[in-house]
């Protein structure tokens, strides 16, 4: 929470409008079935942008099941970003669930709008003038344990721009950096006590037909040398409360953390 207070001071000083602060949780897990762990994560936290990467020679595995698209380029030259800014737990009853969904839209409006403006600027560097649209602003998408607030930004790619040019213009994803992007990244590098690694980066594919579809690496377990690391965080703005931000970080890491603990327990039981 002290890091949140540092972010608030930077915002008060006019250094940034929004800082997407992250941290890492680590746990020794020993040798387990990496594919089984990934399938368990997909079962507990089904989401559209999942990936499993296993590098056995390096004793490294990446398991993620996540809801956020970083950037897509389709066959018609349309670029689309779908940043998430705003996450809240699901309710236990229908009435509580609807109330929490309403609170999500009220609480995270400012954070979401800032990132929409940032992504409009990023895409504007590679898209045709006047083509940037926001067809969906602050939509709610619901998953097994959370509601998320998602906006959609689209633009028509300039013919002279390659797929790599498009990714370079928008990377890293604005939802994981802040606004303004470059200064926010400098501040976060000074505050966060370890490198993020693949967390908040991107996975998925580039195609031979010049299309691509990339995610934002959140809700992810990175396993290396018998240790699992899980990243989590949230956006800090002037009205943020350190205690609330800590609770949000715990919520976002709940699915991968619980998956690791449950799978470890099941593996020990099977061995016995």
C-alpha positions as CSV (number, residue, x, y, z in Angstrom):
1,X,0.0,0.0,0.0
2,X,3.0,2.3,0.4
3,X,3.6,2.0,-3.3
4,X,0.0,3.1,-3.9
5,X,0.7,6.2,-1.8
6,X,3.8,6.9,-3.9
7,X,1.7,6.8,-7.0
8,X,-0.8,9.2,-5.5
9,X,1.9,11.6,-4.7
10,X,3.2,11.5,-8.2
11,X,-0.3,12.1,-9.5
12,X,-0.7,15.0,-7.0
13,X,2.6,16.5,-8.3
14,X,1.3,16.4,-11.8
15,X,3.7,13.7,-13.1
16,X,0.9,11.4,-14.3
17,X,-2.9,11.1,-14.5
18,X,-3.1,7.4,-14.0
19,X,-0.5,4.8,-13.0
20,X,-1.1,1.1,-13.4
21,X,0.8,-0.3,-10.5
22,X,1.6,-4.1,-10.3
23,X,3.3,-6.5,-8.0
24,X,4.3,-10.2,-8.0
25,X,3.3,-13.1,-5.8
26,X,5.7,-16.1,-5.6
27,X,5.3,-19.6,-4.2
28,X,7.5,-22.7,-4.3
29,X,5.5,-25.6,-6.0
30,X,8.1,-28.1,-7.0
31,X,7.6,-30.4,-10.0
32,X,4.0,-30.7,-11.0
33,X,2.0,-31.5,-14.2
34,X,2.1,-28.1,-16.0
35,X,-0.5,-29.1,-18.6
36,X,-2.8,-30.3,-15.8
37,X,-2.3,-27.1,-14.0
38,X,-3.3,-25.1,-17.1
39,X,-6.4,-27.2,-17.7
40,X,-7.4,-26.6,-14.1
41,X,-7.0,-22.9,-14.6
42,X,-9.2,-23.0,-17.7
43,X,-11.8,-24.9,-15.8
44,X,-11.8,-22.5,-12.9
45,X,-11.5,-19.3,-14.9
46,X,-12.7,-19.8,-18.5
47,X,-11.8,-16.8,-20.7
48,X,-11.4,-16.1,-24.4
49,X,-7.6,-15.3,-24.6
50,X,-5.9,-18.2,-23.1
51,X,-2.4,-19.6,-23.7
52,X,-0.1,-22.4,-22.6
53,X,3.6,-22.2,-23.4
54,X,5.9,-24.9,-22.2
55,X,9.7,-24.6,-22.6
56,X,10.9,-27.9,-21.1
57,X,14.6,-27.4,-21.7
58,X,14.5,-24.1,-19.7
59,X,12.1,-25.6,-17.1
60,X,9.7,-22.8,-17.8
61,X,6.0,-22.8,-18.4
62,X,3.4,-20.0,-18.9
63,X,-0.3,-20.7,-18.1
64,X,-2.8,-18.0,-18.7
65,X,-6.6,-17.7,-19.1
66,X,-7.6,-14.1,-19.5
67,X,-10.3,-11.8,-20.8
68,X,-8.3,-8.9,-22.4
69,X,-7.5,-8.3,-26.0
70,X,-4.4,-6.0,-26.6
71,X,-4.7,-5.5,-30.3
72,X,-6.2,-7.3,-33.3
73,X,-5.7,-6.7,-37.1
74,X,-8.3,-8.4,-39.3
75,X,-8.3,-9.2,-43.0
76,X,-10.0,-5.8,-43.8
77,X,-7.2,-3.8,-42.2
78,X,-9.3,-2.9,-39.2
79,X,-7.3,-2.5,-35.9
80,X,-9.2,-3.2,-32.7
81,X,-8.1,-2.7,-29.1
82,X,-10.3,-3.8,-26.1
83,X,-8.7,-2.5,-22.9
84,X,-10.1,-3.5,-19.5
85,X,-10.2,-0.9,-16.9
86,X,-12.5,-1.8,-14.0
87,X,-12.8,-5.2,-12.2
88,X,-15.2,-6.1,-9.4
89,X,-16.3,-9.5,-7.9
90,X,-19.4,-11.3,-8.9
91,X,-22.3,-11.3,-6.4
92,X,-23.7,-14.4,-4.6
93,X,-27.3,-13.6,-5.5
94,X,-28.8,-12.0,-8.7
95,X,-29.6,-8.8,-6.8
96,X,-26.1,-8.5,-5.4
97,X,-24.6,-9.3,-8.8
98,X,-26.6,-6.5,-10.4
99,X,-25.7,-4.0,-7.7
100,X,-22.0,-4.8,-8.1
101,X,-22.2,-4.4,-11.8
102,X,-23.7,-0.9,-11.3
103,X,-20.9,-0.1,-8.8
104,X,-18.3,-1.1,-11.4
105,X,-19.6,1.4,-13.9
106,X,-19.7,4.2,-11.4
107,X,-16.4,3.5,-9.7
108,X,-14.1,3.0,-12.7
109,X,-15.5,5.5,-15.2
110,X,-12.6,7.9,-15.0
111,X,-9.9,5.1,-15.2
112,X,-11.6,3.7,-18.3
113,X,-12.0,7.0,-20.1
114,X,-8.3,7.8,-19.6
115,X,-7.2,4.6,-21.2
116,X,-9.7,5.0,-24.1
117,X,-8.1,8.4,-24.9
118,X,-4.6,6.8,-24.6
119,X,-5.5,4.0,-27.1
120,X,-7.1,6.4,-29.5
121,X,-3.8,8.3,-29.5
122,X,-1.8,5.1,-30.0
123,X,-3.9,3.8,-32.9
124,X,-4.0,7.3,-34.4
125,X,-0.3,6.9,-35.2
126,X,-0.9,4.1,-37.6
127,X,-4.5,4.5,-38.7
128,X,-6.0,6.7,-41.4
129,X,-7.1,10.2,-40.2
130,X,-10.7,10.3,-39.1
131,X,-11.1,6.5,-38.9
132,X,-10.7,6.1,-35.1
133,X,-14.1,5.1,-33.6
134,X,-15.2,3.9,-30.1
135,X,-18.2,1.7,-30.9
136,X,-18.5,0.4,-27.4
137,X,-17.6,2.6,-24.4
138,X,-17.5,1.0,-20.9
139,X,-19.3,-2.2,-21.7
140,X,-19.6,-4.7,-18.8
141,X,-18.3,-8.3,-19.6
142,X,-19.0,-10.9,-16.9
143,X,-16.8,-14.0,-16.2
144,X,-16.9,-16.8,-13.6
145,X,-15.7,-14.7,-10.6
146,X,-15.6,-11.0,-11.8
147,X,-17.3,-8.3,-13.8
148,X,-15.0,-6.3,-16.0
149,X,-15.5,-2.9,-17.8
150,X,-14.3,-3.0,-21.4
151,X,-14.1,-0.4,-24.1
152,X,-13.6,-1.1,-27.8
153,X,-11.5,1.2,-30.0
154,X,-11.2,0.6,-33.8
155,X,-9.4,2.3,-36.7
156,X,-8.5,1.6,-40.3
157,X,-4.8,0.8,-40.8
158,X,-2.9,3.0,-43.2
159,X,-1.8,0.9,-46.2
160,X,1.9,1.8,-45.7
161,X,1.9,0.5,-42.1
162,X,2.9,-3.1,-41.4
163,X,1.5,-5.3,-38.7
164,X,4.8,-4.8,-36.7
165,X,4.4,-1.0,-37.1
166,X,0.9,-1.3,-35.5
167,X,2.1,-3.4,-32.5
168,X,5.0,-1.1,-32.0
169,X,2.7,2.0,-31.9
170,X,0.5,0.5,-29.2
171,X,2.9,-1.7,-27.1
172,X,2.9,-2.0,-24.2
173,X,-0.8,-2.0,-23.6
174,X,-2.1,1.2,-22.2
175,X,-4.3,-0.6,-19.6
176,X,-1.1,-1.9,-18.0
177,X,0.9,1.4,-18.1
178,X,-1.0,4.5,-17.5
179,X,-1.4,8.0,-18.9
180,X,0.7,9.6,-20.2
181,X,2.2,6.3,-21.2
182,X,6.0,7.1,-21.4
183,X,6.2,9.1,-18.2
184,X,4.0,6.6,-16.4
185,X,6.3,3.8,-17.4
186,X,9.3,5.7,-16.1
187,X,7.6,6.3,-12.7
188,X,6.4,2.6,-12.4
189,X,9.9,1.4,-13.2
190,X,11.2,3.4,-10.2
191,X,8.4,2.2,-7.9
192,X,8.0,-1.5,-8.7
193,X,10.6,-3.7,-7.0
194,X,11.0,-6.3,-9.7
195,X,10.7,-6.6,-13.5
196,X,7.3,-7.7,-14.8
197,X,8.7,-10.3,-17.2
198,X,5.9,-11.6,-19.5
199,X,3.2,-10.3,-17.2
200,X,1.4,-7.3,-18.8
201,X,3.1,-8.2,-22.1
202,X,1.4,-10.1,-24.9
203,X,0.9,-13.6,-26.3
204,X,-1.0,-15.2,-29.2
205,X,-0.3,-15.1,-33.0
206,X,0.7,-13.3,-36.2
207,X,-0.6,-14.9,-39.3
208,X,0.9,-15.4,-42.8
209,X,-2.0,-13.3,-44.2
210,X,-0.8,-10.2,-42.3
211,X,-3.4,-10.4,-39.6
212,X,-2.8,-10.9,-35.9
213,X,-4.6,-11.1,-32.6
214,X,-2.8,-10.5,-29.3
215,X,-3.8,-10.6,-25.7
216,X,-2.7,-8.7,-22.5
217,X,-0.9,-11.2,-20.2
218,X,-2.9,-11.0,-16.9
219,X,-4.4,-13.8,-14.8
220,X,-1.2,-15.7,-15.5
221,X,1.1,-18.2,-13.8
222,X,4.7,-18.2,-14.8
223,X,6.5,-21.4,-13.5
224,X,10.3,-21.5,-13.5
225,X,12.6,-23.7,-11.5
226,X,9.8,-25.0,-9.3
227,X,8.5,-21.6,-8.4
228,X,5.2,-20.0,-9.5
229,X,4.9,-16.3,-9.9
230,X,1.6,-14.5,-10.4
231,X,1.3,-10.8,-11.2
232,X,-1.5,-8.5,-10.1
233,X,-2.2,-4.8,-9.8
234,X,-4.6,-2.0,-10.7
235,X,-4.8,1.6,-12.0
236,X,-4.1,4.4,-9.5
237,X,-5.9,7.7,-10.0
238,X,-6.2,10.8,-7.8
239,X,-9.3,9.4,-6.0
240,X,-7.8,5.9,-5.4
241,X,-7.8,4.4,-1.9
242,X,-4.8,2.3,-0.9
243,X,-6.9,-0.3,0.9
244,X,-9.4,-0.7,-2.0
245,X,-6.5,-1.0,-4.5
246,X,-5.0,-3.8,-2.4
247,X,-8.3,-5.6,-2.3
248,X,-8.7,-5.3,-6.0
249,X,-5.2,-6.8,-6.6
250,X,-6.1,-9.8,-4.4
251,X,-9.4,-10.2,-6.4
252,X,-7.6,-10.2,-9.7
253,X,-5.1,-12.9,-8.6
254,X,-7.7,-15.1,-7.0
255,X,-8.2,-17.5,-9.9
256,X,-4.6,-18.3,-10.6
257,X,-3.6,-18.4,-6.8
258,X,-6.5,-20.7,-5.9
259,X,-5.8,-22.9,-9.0
260,X,-2.2,-23.4,-7.8
261,X,-3.2,-24.2,-4.2
262,X,-6.0,-26.6,-5.2
263,X,-3.9,-28.4,-7.9
264,X,-1.0,-28.8,-5.4
265,X,-3.4,-30.3,-2.9
266,X,-4.9,-32.7,-5.4
267,X,-1.5,-33.8,-6.7
268,X,-0.4,-34.6,-3.2
269,X,-3.6,-36.6,-2.5
270,X,-3.1,-38.6,-5.8
271,X,0.5,-39.4,-4.9
272,X,-0.5,-40.6,-1.4
